[in-house]
Amino acid sequence: MKNKEKIKKKDRKILLFMVKNSFISVIPQEENKGSVEFQVFSFTNKIRRLASHFELHKKDFLSERGLRKILGKRQRLLTYLSKKNRVRYNKLIGQLNIREPQTR
């Protein structure tokens, strides 16, 4: 029984290592870190990391609250960007594959 527990712990460590290294920068790092695009990009990475975290820890409700806060911040930034500059908004959504582009 101890061997099975050790294997599970090893698998978790490998999975967590893979998750941390799987997010590749789409936006160049020399870009302004205060820009809306960079902030949305960093929130998206955090959201994806937390989503993979919930696959292992289904009852982590405190982190789930943090995830909802980050989702709200990203939503507000995307709404702001869509009102200010529709071209940049569509380009960002296309790069990050967040949602389907809206057509009117």
Secondary structure, DSSP 8 states (H G I E B T S, - for coil): -HHHHHHHHHHHHHHHHHHHHS---SS-TTS-TTSHHHHHHHHHHHHHHHHHHHHH-TT-HHHHHHHHHHHHHHHHHHHHHHHH-HHHHHHHHHHHT-S-----
